[in-house]
């Protein structure tokens, strides 16, 4: 991440401190760059994972842009006496990245989700974003990664949107983005599932209140219990320990 971008350090990861327009401007700069750029989102769950996965933490540390996703990061920033100007979560901000791609004429490839999800998401995204050019889709369960990389490269995609969950999607981009020939790789979590309609989003008032996680937990309690009921307090405990000097941030 560029040194001149303001950041908030959270558990050793530098998370960009940008409002929506500044983040869009930074994405435009990445499109104009000469080196492949990884864009990632950081939330309480991903920060917990990074604490126990050195490779994932390294990828976040070296990413071109790490954006704050969710109320956990907002609370962590406030505990440091700081704050984020906006909640730049993946589900809401990724379409803005794709609008930048459409405006610049940059071709997009969607990778991830169960079979059929990326195709459905592609149809909905092209209908919603004028000029968006999606040149290929692929589910996230192919056993032949090299073949997938080859198809992305052959498609001429300049943007690769990868939805494989943390940390698999970030590690995939770290390893293969250059080989795909794309300029920008975006790790998006459940974005394709939400877009395709496989997973229903929380009502708008819950999203505004920063409690979308509670809605998701109520709908998938078994799968998400560890992430939210155990993970959210663990994340806050780690942030408090770092804040009061009880643990190192790196």
Buried (B, 14 or more C-beta within 10 A) or exposed (E): BEEEBEBBBBBBBBBBBBEBEBBBEBBEBBBEEEEBBBBBBBBBBBBBBBBEBEEBBBBBBEBBBBBBBBBBBBBBBEBBEBEBBBBBBBBBBBBBBBBBBBBBEBBBBBBBBEEEBBBBBBBBBBEEBEEBBBBBBBBBEEEEEEEBBEBBBEBBBBBBBBBBBBBBBBBBBBEBBEBBBBBBBBBBBBBBBBBBEBBEBBEEEBBEEBBBBBBBBEEEEEEBEEBBEEBBEBBBEBBEBBBEEEBEBE
